[in-house]
Amino acid sequence: MSRTPPPDLPRPSPLLQHFIAGLSDYAIFTLDTEGRVADWNEGARAMTGYEAHDVLGQSCAIFYSAEDVAAGLPAQALSVAAAEGRCETRGLRVRRDGSLFTAETVLTAVRGADRQILGYGAITRDVSEHAALQERLSASERRLRSLVDTVLDTLVDGLIIIDSKGTIQVYNRACEKLFGHAAAEVIGQNIKMLLPVALRSGHDQFLQNYLDTGIRKTIGRPREVPGCRKDGSTFPMHLAVGETIVGGEPIYVGVIHDLTERNRTENELRQAQKMEAVGQLTGGIAHDFNNILMVILANVDTIIDDEAVPKSALDRVHQIDRAAQRAAELTRQLLAFSRKQPLRPLLTDLNDIVTSTVRLIRRTFAEDITVETALARDLWTTSIDRTQLEAALVNLCINARDAMPQGGKLLLQTANVALDEDYVAENPDAATGEQVMIAVTDTGAGIAPENLDKVFEPFFTTKEVGRGTGLGLSMVYGFIKQSQGHIKVYSEIGCGTSIRLYLPRVIGNGEAPAPASDLALAGGSERILVVEDDPQVRHGVVRQLRSLGYAVDEASDGAMGLAAFSAAAPAYDLLLTDLVMPGTLSGRRLADEVMQHRPEMPVVFMSGYTEEAVVRQVRLDPGMHLLTKPFRKRDLARMIRSVLDRAR
């Protein structure tokens, strides 16, 4: 096994020699000062496959791979052992048959009494199985880590892990998007950097109180809290916190969901529900109020027609007339907001509407307001009630004028646009697809952010007392919604306001608008059936028609009206019926029953709002005639005469 030891080394006992020589689990051998093998035990032979006579006198480099030899690893190990007394290495070694194994070696410098190096002793252990197991564990750990990292990076929600001191340990990619900080900027920092400044001072105490008392206020109790982005802006987030123990120390896992979009959608929904509720309320009030106004105006017309009424009384009657007309205008605006006004939509080029509106307002606006247009070429057509749209545009222009008391610029613009799903996601009342847009933009004072959600509410106004009813924008809102459109307000204080109206594109040939009637207050002798559930309104209409020469019968509901029609001899020439009546037979159903027997029968509806038409998107069917309450005697006379003349 060995050569004769140097004379200044103690000679090992026979027992130790036999123990070392027969030890098979460890390779124990010695090297001379040049790194050549001097001694070789049984464990070295079993581990490497070399017999003693094969390696004695050979350089220890024979156990290294060619790459390691080229890198100088054998000489480096001897150098470290000589300098430091020992050198521990771990790496691949080469057996006699060329196979590789993983070895852990402790190389110790052997010194004589004079501290001179006499050689080196080496103890080597084959750790191939342990290394393979470690590699498998490491690979498994890498796969697991990769899987965890992938899960963390693909989570839509943010995930943060902190220790008991609030130090951030894990911060996933979703958190980077939520907060704006890169992971490298926050890992190792305190979690309070992600909180609004006002909450940071109390966070450490909050965490300490939990550690001291064990009372949970957040852990296991998800709630909404504010977060702070890198740019200082805040946002609402849903935070769920869990706790676990790792290495005897608590850690806290927080899952964060951005509530910005949800809260915005909920606010939009609440606003829409509020507007719908207010619309139903105002529509109902306006309908009943219109019936009251009908009675007032019918009696006003009767008194005015009475030649025996003294002039002093007529002056007061005219005051009543003017007051009733103002009240009627208010109810029309309320009906527009509640989307219960009757519409007569026609295919329209909005450029024509804008041009005529601009021509009107340029004559009335002061010179310090510049009115400009930017009209799109090849503008798509849309189906719209032209009169109502003109009124809406004038209303918007007047609001813009009032917002520029020192003068400014008013721009009316048209464009073809396509609303995509992203826009509709932010504006739930809009619809995707091709739209025609009109924008009215001013350079005025702008609308305060806290008022933007209120501008369409009835009677809301920021103008001084006496300068507005607060119904203008409400009317525009209701009209656009009733026309299946969408309205959007953009405004900045000190910069101005832009109100954009979006109407769905309609492809087809437009119907030319009917010319305004110029008929005089004419009557006739035809037979007319009047059906109206309100007795005061019915008596007033009947009295007016009879004063115009018509032969008039009356009924108080749909069933009585149908019975009167069936029994009439000779037959009636026209049916004048309220559209909304109690009972099973509404005005529309009565008209349908009548026209089944006489398809040519002219029908005129009366209504404060068209509840039946709500089912039909509040649009009049072709050929349907409607008198909107309250109406005057002259309106009634013109409508009845015009319909009868067309029916001849």
Secondary structure by P-SEA (a helix, b strand, c coil): cccccccccccccaaaaaaaaacccccccccccccccccccaaaaaaccccccccccccccccccaaaaaaaaaaaaaaaaaaccccccbbbbbccccbbbbbbbbbbbbbcccccccbbbbbbbbaaaaaaaaaaaaaaaaaaaaaaaaaaaaccbbbbbbccccccccccaaaaaacccccccccccccccccccccccaaaaaaaaaaaccccccccbbbbbbbbccccbbbbbbbbbbbbbcccbbbbbbbbbbaaaaaaaaaaaaaaaaaaaaaaaaaaaaaaaaaaaaaaaaaaaaaaacccccaaaaaaaaaaaaaaaaaaaaaaaaaaaacccccccccccaaaaaaaaaaaaaacccccbbbbbbccccbbbbbcaaaaaaaaaaaaaaaaaaacccbbbbbbbbbbbbbcaaaaaacccccccbbbbbbbbbccccccccccccccccccccccccccccaaaaaaaaaaaaacbbbbbbbbcccbbbbbbbbbbbbcccccccccccccccccbbbbbbbbccaaaaaaaaaaaaaaccbbbbbccaaaaaaaaaaccccccbbbbcccccccccaaaaaaaaaaacccbbbbbbcccccccccccccccccbbbbcccccaaaaaaaaaaaaaaac
